[in-house]
Amino acid sequence: MDNARIQVVEDEGIIALSLQRKLQKMGYTVTAILPSSEAAISRAEQDRPDLILMDIEIQGGMDGIDTAAEILKRFDIPIVFMTAYADEALLERAKITEPYGYIVKPSSDKEIYITIKMALYKHKMNEWRKSAEYKETLLREIHHRVKNNFQIISSLLSLESENITDKAMLNVFRDSYNRIRAMASIHTKLYQSADLSSLDFNEYVNELCTELINSYELTPRMPALKVDMNVTDVTIDIAIPCGLIINEIVSNSMKYAFEGREDGQIVITFNRDAEGSYLLTVGDNGRGIPGDFDIAKSKSLGMRLVHDLARKKLRGTIEIDTASGTVYKIAFKKLKAEGGAIGRV
């Protein structure tokens, strides 16, 4: 930091004057030279300097270490200790105040300059780490890394599937690939989003389902996709379980519902009422499933996943309508979980 304002706490007049001249030559402004603990605390409150050079042996009711501790309780000002004695016990005691550096007297101009520069830089970085900008940057990087890790796994699954000829095994690999891609897409959207706390769920679902439908080779034609939502932005706590539920149900529709049909349709709706209750419906107009189908007792991994996500992660209910095709209805409320968010996967 250029033109930093520095307070000097030193009770030896000649040493203090010499240090003042050195600091001024380096381009710093010396706000005050103070001999005692009481004066140091009072002027720190008044001037709020960018850094304090604190001699450990000073006048007053406290030494430099206790004075530094008191200043740190009240103000966020970095402190560099000055001492003529590199005593181990003294330095261990000084560590409690988490100083930004030490200057052992006598010291060269270069040593003083480097110590101050490093202290100011360290304090600036600490302030930045506490800022919203840092937290946003860190969160964006987390989403980016998670997305990259998912993409590596999905790439490995894709490469392995090229050597598989057994249709059943190939479907297992494809299902795993699609589940990972569904989660990776959420982190991609969050990484690209201006608001890292939520994402455009309508856009996400349209892209996810379009890719999912195109990954299957159906004849004579692909089913139409219809998405209708009044929910615009959702948090990751809702996006991940709902995204996986949609992925599983749409995958099931593509595998079993439309064989030989030309008028297939997949419909997804997601709405929220004034009380904050959500209703997600995912279904098709295909050949349907048996009316007595019990998702809680299903042996299918995908259906068990849908059941567990709806009941345990979203803490909601799930109903299946087989009147015309198969439609899954998941109702839930946005709940606050103790110690963190719900819906973690």
Summary of the structure (lengths in Angstrom):
residues: 345
radius of gyration: 32.1
end to end distance: 44.1
largest distance: 97.1
contacts: 1062
relative contact order: 0.07
helix: 50%
strand: 20%
